[in-house]
Every structure is written in structure tokens, then in C-alpha cells.
Amino acid sequence: MAGRGEACYFPRDLTKGSYGGDVHCFQQYLSHKGYLLDEPTGYFGERTATATRRWQRDNGIGGDDAGDFGEWSRERYAATHGLPLPSEGRIFKDAKSDEVREARKKIFQIDRRDNRVQ
């Protein structure tokens, strides 16, 4: 899986202007999946944002701003790769947020099972 971006961990949101190893790993993933045609650079520019929007559309991710690799996108990536969800370990101050987190976990567990069958 090395070089495919299949085992990345994203502790932060990635948006236009972001740079670093996590951006490079995400770009490798987008490239491997056919969303990004350029070589990974580690810089999140317009082409990476466009590829991210396509990936979000194909994966039904609507909670983030289009083109930003935010909380919903990071959770989908983690869930489909059997990685810990980025929201795990966060402290929520109200029950409603906790309920949302639990609902997301259930959704991603279902998605994870579906992806293993394909």
C-alpha cells in the first residue's frame, strides 16, 4: 500500500494553501484512485481541491465545504480504511454533539462493511 495513500492519518483539515506530508499522502490517494492526474507535491492547490470535490461527490460527502478535506471527508477516509475516526477522543460539551458523533459512527460502520463486500 505504500505510495498509494491508503494508510494516511489526517489530524487536521486540509484546504487550499495547506502543505505537508499529510497533503502529499492525500494526493497519493487521490492519484491512485484516478482523481488527481498530477504528481503529488505536498501543496494543496486548485487541482487538489478539484480532485477532492470529485472524490466527495462520488462518496456522497456533503458536510464539508466542497474541495476542502474537512471533518466529514476525514471521517469517511478513516472509516473506509479501517482507521480510527478523527473525532474519536474529542470531548463534546453537549449531548446533541455526542449523538451526532454516534450517528456518524453507525453510518461509517455500515459503509465500511459495504466497501469490504465490493
Secondary structure, DSSP 4 states (H G I P E B T S, - for coil): -TTTT-S---SS-B-TT-BSHHHHHHHHHHHHTTS--SPP-SB--HHHHHHHHHHHHHTT--SSPTT-B-HHHHHHHHHHTTPPPTTTTPPPSSHHHHHHHHHHHHHHHHHHHHHHH-
